[in-house]
Amino acid sequence: MPFLTSITPFHSEGARLRTSLDSLLAQDFGDVELLLVDDGADARTRAVAESYSDPRIRILRGANGGLSSARNRGIAAARGRYLCFLDADDSRPIWAFSAAARQARDEAPDLVICQGHLAEETGQLMPFYDRAVLDALEAHLQGRCARRGAPGFAMAQALCLLAEPQSANKLVRRDFLGTPPLGFPPGHVFEDLYFHALAVARAGRISLCPHPAFTYHRHVGGGQLTAARDLSRFDILAVARLLLTRFAALPEAGDPLCRTALMLALAKLLRWCEEMLSHPHRAQFRTGVLAVLALADPRFRRLARQTPVAFDQFSRHRDWLEALLCDPRLSTTREVSHDPIIRLPRLWPGRRA
Amino acid sequence: MVPGAKGAAPLIRSRKRPAFLSADIPHWQGGGLAETLPAMPPEDLVARRPDLLKLTSPGHESAILAAFGEAPPAFLLGEAWTDPPQSQLLPGTTSVYLPFAGTSWRLQDTAGGRRRGVDVVVAMYNSAATIAGCIGSVLDGSTADLRVLVVDDGSTDDSAKRVREDFGDHPQVRLLQKENGGCASARNWGRMQSDAEHLAFIDADDMVEPGFYPAVLELARYSGLPMAQGGFRPFRDTSNGPRHEATPEDLSHLPRRRFGTAEVFDIPWPEVVTGQPTIWRRVYRRDFLDARAIWFPEHIRAFDDQVFQLVTGYHAGLIPARDDVHYLYRQHAGQDIRQGDERAHYSLEMYRLVLRRAVLEGWSDFGPVVTSYFSTLAWSHAGLRDDLRGDFLHGAAELWTYMRRVWGPGIDSAARPELLPETFARHAAQMERQLAGLGDGYVFAWLDGPALHVDMLRADRQMREAAPI
């Protein structure tokens, strides 16, 4: 059983996949299994994947089911004690596995969260977006592993929830995922927050790897999902609904700090999606956000009044969220007839949709 | 009056086709009328080695083409009247314009650069007991342009050995092996390996009557439509051999017409969509599946055939069918869809996928899908374990609320909530109350719930059982 399984789905990344695979094969940590999940890839990308012949590499082939299903297939096929993910157009510095594994070896945490890099196409390297939050986490943990039940654990969870939900930024202990394993919501994009938040909420021990362990490459040329302006953005609504429903069943939902961190992280994503969306879809998107809030456990509408300094950079998102929570459409308690199927007024009488 | 027409044989009136040729006159099939007309023996035709042949010989079309054997004329014109020649008589080098008289059908090449013929994909997982019977029945009465692609989905028994032993050197059988990934992944895998113009999917424990797929392929070829369908008949294994049961569908209301020795009829898509999933008795145009991006969803481990049926059905629009040949559908106790566990929730996720697809693709009518949804719910609920029913109705009501919010209350006329317990309506009403301030809209096709995902549901149930609150 290898110590680590790294899962990389590929679809149409073409030559970029080479950057990613080369960085994985160059790691100074050998006890690793590299799972490449062929998610209905195009011929060019598949040729890149198949051009490698390394005993560490295993290719799983399937039809295009989306990134989430592909990662889930990777999770199901993984054999390592720990799992991590790397998208086919990102990369890792050579010390990534050894640095993260060092954190994992000592106390066998369920989750190791890692710092990361952001790389521009020009080659410029910068700290990843969540540097400040993870710095606060580092200061909070003082090099120790946070344990459930010990003081300060909720604070550690809250800071992790505020971190960017990047799939590459963590090592997850495989057994901790359970059976059936916690995975990504199939059929949806913007899936990272779902996995990230539920893993953080369920973890019993959390460590931080202070060394940057992944490099997210920004591509100006487009093609990345993060540049999408279309209805794929609506998937964040499904992800939010799934996440809030499942999170509500966990004790963390009762903790004001964790709950607030989750809502702020979610607000940031929702707001980003709304602002990226093409204008004709925005009114519907707003309806969708309100629907998610209306259907969610009412506790999620109550944010903590006092929050630590690290939360301050989310103040814009908090303002946005609080404005939404005051939307009159949310508080409407119009009396609805008991049986909606029969007695609601027909808006379009006689018309079959 | 038509010469030879007897009794009250109904005439099917058609503007294009002379009435006397539309009459149901069985003895024509043997060439009775044609023999009374002056005719040239096929051998004389062949001896003249024509470059161009114009067929106008009711009752003799197939015989004439068969006489040409491997070297038919370069150009084939005319029309088929009573006896449409099998398309496999024609190699790809012949240019054909041969309409089936009185219809818009004609023998045509839909290959689009692919191999002419049909690949029958068998998804095989631990099917050692039935696989030989399955493959044998497909080959029985088949034509050379049919191939069987057996996809071994990581079987742990000796299924693959059985295939190799029985069909190892058969030119029409190919065995493909892959890691286990579920039935949907095996079917997709077979499709990805296929180079044929048409595809069919058979289950490894089923069989077909001799010549089933070639007969349905003819229909697909002549009509040129996205998919064509044959009949089916359930059967059970008994100690005295298979016991066939009556086909549980009634299509007698659809008008029929002659197609050679067969009767054919067209099924409108709502009937396909609201019917039982029977994807295996159909032959699909590969370019249709590709163009519409219709795949089996691989993470759905049961009911993946239903999403396929709904989407192919809608997009095909009109489905030509014949029921003189049958797919034999084995009934047995171990059928996974009948086990009554959480897998019933796969059907919820599946309908959600269809809902989103329908919105994105602008489906003109979602009513038939709703009708199908409610019959599936009723059927699944009836077979479900008692302790799972609450979650199931919850998820079902959630998705129904989304459907209703997307299409507006006008969709209610297609719904059948009376098939379900009152809990369903209560859950739906509760959700409607929560959403009372919000209008309808397509955005609801993007909402979701953990009860629509089997893995999430299982995990949540485990958590609830581990720590009862």
Interface residues (C-beta under 8 A of the other chain):
Chain A: G40 L60 R61 G62 A63 N64 G65 S69 N72 R73 A77 G178 P180 P181 L182 G183 P185 P186 G187 H188 L231 F234 D235 L237 A238 V239 R241 L242 T245 R246 A249 Q284 F285 T287 G288 L290 A291 V292 A294 L295 P328 R329 L330 S331 T332 T333 R334 V336 S337 H338 D339 P340 I341 I342 L344 P345 R346 L347 W348 P349 G350 R351 R352 A353
Chain B: K178 E179 G181 S185 N188 W189 M192 W295 F296 P297 E298 H299 E349 L353 L360 D365 F366 G367 R404 W407 G408 P409 G410 I411 D412 S413 A414 A415 P417 A425 A428 A429 M431 E432 R433 Q434 L435 A436 G437 L438 G439 D440 G441 Y442 V443 F444 W446 L447 D448 G449 P450 H453 V454 D455 M456 R458 A459 D460 Q462 M463 R464
